[in-house]
Amino acid sequence: MALLRVEPLPAQPLAASARFHAQVLPRVLAELVHGENLTLVFPPAGHDHRGWRLALVQGLAREHAPLRINALATDDEAAILVAADYLAGADGVTGQYLPLDGTGAGEVHRSHR
């Protein structure tokens, strides 16, 4: 599974969505040509970004099935690695937007496959 990290976007949701679609989406589509499952990694953002990010990942997942496409929102490297490991083995999970918080949930463990 490939990870594609999204650079920080504008604070306003409409401006962030516009920049993503203009500048990042072409990279996403180029990555999907390789036929590999993809996880987008967004920097954290307010709850007002959830709508456009979720719609984006759901649309990409539908359009590029049977590839699995998901998105994470975090700047916690340990959380990214654990979530990527989980998603790599979760064959039925696609079109999900997962804001991650590496604090308060207890110790994070990597799966043993």
VEXPADREN-863837 format. One record per residue: z, y, x of N, C-alpha, C, O, CB in turn; residue in three letters. Coordinates in steps of 0.05 Angstrom, whole numbers, plus 32768, in hexadecimal, padded with zeros to 4 digits. Each point is the difference from the previous one (the first is absolute). Glycine has a CB too. Layout:
! residues N
ZYXZYXZYXZYXZYXAla/...
END
This chain:
! residues 113
80007FE98011800080177FEF80008019801280108002801280087FE57FC9Met/7FD6802B801F7FFE8019800F801380157FF5800480017FE77FCC7FF48024Ala/803C801B8006801080177FF97FF0801980067FF58003801680367FE47FF2Leu/7FD3802B7FE57FF2801A8005801580157FFA800880047FE97FC97FEA800BLeu/803780218021801480157FFD7FF2801A7FF87FED8009800D80317FE18015Arg/7FED80227FC97FF580197FF680108017800C801980007FFF7FD97FEA7FD5Val/800080288038800D8018800C800D80117FEA7FF87FFE7FE97FE78001803EGlu/803580117FE1800C80127FEC7FEB80107FF07FED8009800B803C7FF98012Pro/7FDD80007FCA7FEE800F7FED800F80187FF68018800380047FD07FD27FEFLeu/800A803D7FFF800D80187FF580177FF87FED80007FEA7FF57FD5802F800FPro/803E7FF97FF980177FFB7FEF7FFA80007FE2800D7FF27FF1800E80248033Ala/7FD17FF97FD47FF880017FE47FEF7FE77FFA7FED7FFA800E801480397FF2Gln/80067FBF7FEA7FF17FE77FFA7FE280037FFC7FF17FF0800B803980027FDFPro/7FCD802380097FE380037FFC7FF28005801A7FEA7FF58005801F801E7FCDLeu/80027FFD803F7FF48006801A80017FE780127FED7FFA800E802180367FEFAla/80087FC0800180027FE8800F7FEB7FEB7FF87FF37FF48010803E80157FF6Ala/7FCC7FF47FE07FEC7FEE7FF57FE4800880087FF07FEF8008802E80077FD1Ser/7FDC802480267FE6800A80077FFA7FFA801E7FEA7FF780068019802D7FD6Ala/80107FE280357FFC7FFB801C7FFD7FE280067FEF7FF88010802C80317FFBArg/7FF57FC67FE87FFE7FE480047FE47FF67FF97FF37FF2800F803E80097FE7Phe/7FC6800D7FF27FE57FF77FF77FEA800A80127FEC7FF280048025800D7FCEHis/7FF1801980387FEB800C801180017FF5801D7FEB7FFB800C8017802E7FD8Ala/80167FD3802780027FFA801C80087FE480077FF87FF480148013803B7FF2Gln/80067FC57FE9800B7FE580077FF17FEA7FF27FFC7FEB800B8031802A7FFBVal/7FCB7FEF7FE17FF37FEB7FF17FE77FF5800E7FFC7FE77FFF8015802F7FD8Leu/7FDF7FFA80367FE97FF4800F800A7FEC80157FF27FEB80047FF4803F7FF4Pro/80307FDB8016800B7FED8014800A7FE77FF27FFC7FEA800A8011803C8013Arg/7FFF7FDD7FCC800A7FE97FF07FE87FEE7FF980017FE88004802680337FEAVal/7FC47FF180077FE97FF17FF77FF27FF280187FF77FEA7FFE800380367FDCLeu/80057FEE803D7FF57FF4801880117FE880097FF57FEC800A7FF880408003Ala/802D7FD67FF180127FE980077FFB7FE87FEE80017FEA8009802180388008Glu/7FDA7FE37FD57FFD7FEB7FED7FE67FF080047FFE7FE97FF7801D80327FE9Leu/7FD27FF1802D7FE67FF2800680057FE780107FF17FEC7FFF7FF7803F7FFFVal/802E7FD5801280067FE98011800A7FE87FF180037FEA800B800780368019His/7FFC7FE37FC280097FEA7FEF801D7FF7800580077FE97FFA7FCA80098006Gly/803F8020800A801C7FFA80068012800E7FEC7FFB80177FF87FFB7FE28039Glu/80207FFA7FC68014800D7FEF800A8018800E800180028019800C7FD27FD2Asn/7FFB804080068007801A800B801A800B7FF380047FFF7FE87FCC800A8021Leu/8041800280088018800E7FF77FFE801D800B7FFF80048018801D7FD17FE6Thr/7FE4803E7FF08001801C8007801D8008800580127FF77FF17FC480137FF4Leu/802F8005802F801C800A80058000801E7FFF7FF6800E801180147FCA800DVal/800180327FCC8002801D7FFB801B800A800B80137FF180017FD0800C7FD6Phe/801E801C8033801A800C8006800F80047FE67FF480027FEB7FF98015803FPro/802D7FEB7FD7801080057FE87FF780197FF27FF78013800D80307FD58007Pro/7FDB80197FD27FFA80187FF080107FFF7FE7800C7FEC7FF97FC580168019Ala/803080157FE0801080017FE77FF47FEF7FEA7FEA7FF6800280238038800BGly/80037FCE7FDF7FF87FEF7FE97FE6800A7FF37FF37FF07FF2803D80048007His/7FCA8025800A7FE8800B7FF47FE67FF7800D7FEA80067FF6803180227FFDAsp/7FE77FC980237FE87FF5800D7FFB7FE37FF67FEB7FF48006801E80298022His/800B7FD77FCB7FFE7FE47FF87FE77FFB7FEF7FF27FEC8004804080117FFEArg/7FC880147FEB7FEA7FFB7FED7FE57FFD800E7FF27FEC7FFB8028802D7FE4Gly/7FDF7FFA80327FE67FFE800C7FFE7FEA80147FEB7FF38003800F803E7FF6Trp/801C7FCA801580007FEA80147FFE7FE57FF27FF17FEF8009802B802D8016Arg/7FF37FE07FCC7FFE7FE77FF17FE57FFC7FF47FF47FEA8002803D80197FF4Leu/7FC480117FFD7FE57FFE7FF57FEB7FF980157FEE7FF07FFC801F80317FE1Ala/7FF67FEB803A7FEE7FFB801780017FE380087FEB7FF38002801B803C800DLeu/80127FC77FF780027FE4800A7FF87FEC7FEA7FF47FEB800680318024801AVal/7FE17FF67FC77FF87FEE7FEB7FE280007FFD7FF47FEA7FFD8037801F7FEBGln/7FC8800E80197FE380017FFF7FF37FF280167FED7FF17FFC8017803A7FEDGly/80067FD980307FF47FF2801780047FE27FFD7FED7FF18007801D80378016Leu/800D7FCF7FDA80057FE37FFD7FED7FF47FEC7FF67FEA8004803B801E8008Ala/7FCB80057FDE7FEE7FF67FEB7FE37FFF800B7FF27FEC7FFC802C80267FDFArg/7FDA800480317FE48002800A7FF97FEC80167FE97FF88003801980387FF0Glu/80127FC9801D7FFB7FF08018800C7FE47FFE80037FF280147FFB80388006His/800A7FCD7FCE800A7FE57FFC7FEA7FED800A7FE980057FFC803580087FDDAla/7FEA7FDD8034801A7FF4800180118009801880167FF680057FD67FE37FE5Pro/800B803C80258011800B80158019800A7FF38000800A7FE97FD880028034Leu/803E7FF37FF28019800B7FF78005801B800E7FFF8002801880147FD07FDFArg/7FF180437FF88004801B800B801A800B7FF4800480007FE77FCA8007801EIle/80458001800C8019800B7FF88006801980107FF280068013801F7FCC7FE1Asn/8004803C800480088018800E801E80018003800E7FF97FEE7FC9801F8001Ala/80317FF28028801D800580068003801E80037FED800E800880197FC4800ELeu/801280387FE58007801C8005801A8000800F80167FFC7FF57FD180157FE2Ala/80187FF480448018800080107FF8800A801C7FE97FFF8008802C7FDC7FDDThr/8000802E80297FFC8006801D80127FEE80108004800480187FEF802C7FDEAsp/80197FBC7FFE80127FED800C7FF07FE8800C7FF67FEF7FF1802F801F7FEFAsp/7FD87FF2803A7FEF7FEB800D800A7FE47FFA7FEF7FEE7FFC800680338028Glu/80257FDB7FDC800A7FE57FFA7FF97FF77FE47FF87FEA7FFB802E801E8025Ala/7FDC800B7FCD7FF97FFA7FE47FE27FFA7FFE7FF87FEE7FF0802D802F8000Ala/7FCA7FF1801E7FE47FFB80007FFA7FE4800A7FF07FF27FF38007803F8014Ile/80157FC7800F7FFB7FE5800B80097FEA7FED7FF17FED7FFC801480268031Leu/80127FF07FC7800A7FEC7FED7FEF7FFF7FE77FF97FEA7FF78035801D801BVal/7FCB80107FE37FEF80007FE87FE47FF580067FF67FF17FF0802380377FFFAla/7FDC7FDE80287FE57FF6800780027FE180037FED7FF27FF7800880398020Ala/80207FCB7FF580047FE4800380027FF27FE47FF37FEC7FFB8024801C8031Asp/7FF880057FC280037FF57FE57FE580007FF27FF87FEC7FF5803780258009Tyr/7FC3800580037FE680037FF27FEB7FEC800B7FEF7FF67FF1801C803A8005Leu/7FF67FCB80247FED7FED800B80037FE47FF47FEC7FF27FFE80158029802DAla/80177FDE7FCC80047FE67FF5800280007FE180037FEA7FF48013800A8036Gly/7FE780227FCA800380037FE27FE480007FF47FF680167FF980368003800BAla/7FC87FD07FF97FE47FFF7FF77FFA800C7FE57FEA80087FFB80147FCF8020Asp/8016802B7FD47FFB800C7FE58006801D7FFE7FFD800C7FEA800D7FC88004Gly/7FFF803980278008801C7FFF7FE9801280097FF77FFE801780397FF67FF1Val/7FC6801C7FE67FEA80138006800280187FED800A7FFD7FEA7FD87FDE8027Thr/8014803C7FF7800080187FF0801C800C7FFD8005800E7FEC7FD47FDF7FFCGly/8039800E802A801B800A7FFE8005801880137FF68001801680197FD17FDEGln/800080418002800980178010801E7FFD8003800F80017FED7FCC801D8003Tyr/802F7FDE8029801B7FF98005800E801580127FFD800080187FF77FD07FE4Leu/801A80437FF880108013801080177FF1800C800F7FF37FF17FE480357FF2Pro/80117FD9803780157FF1800E80158012800A7FFB801780097FE47FC68003Leu/803A801A7FF38017800E800B800F7FEC8010800C7FEE7FF47FF680347FE5Asp/7FFE7FE08041800E7FED8011801E80038001800D7FF2800F7FCA800D800BGly/803480137FD5801D80038001800C7FF77FE57FF380037FEB800980248036Thr/801C7FCF7FE1800E7FFA7FE77FFA7FE57FF4800D7FF87FED7FF48037800BGly/7FEC7FC280137FF97FE67FF4800C7FE980107FFA7FE97FFA7FDC802C7FF4Ala/80397FF18026800B7FEA80117FED7FFB80177FEC800E8003802B7FDE7FD5Gly/7FF0800080387FF07FFA80177FE57FF57FF87FFE7FF07FED802B8007802DGlu/7FC280117FF47FE57FF77FFA7FFA7FE880128005800080187FEC802E7FDCVal/80047FBD7FFF7FFA7FE7800F7FE27FFA7FFE7FF580037FEA803A7FEB800DHis/7FC6800A801E7FE47FF780007FFF7FE37FF680137FF180047FE1802D8022Arg/7FF77FDC7FCB7FFE7FE57FF67FF97FED80177FF6800880157FFB80097FBESer/80157FD680297FFA7FEB80147FEB7FEE7FF580067FEE7FF0802980148023His/7FB880027FF57FEA7FEF7FF77FF77FEF80167FEE7FF07FFC800480317FE2Arg/
END
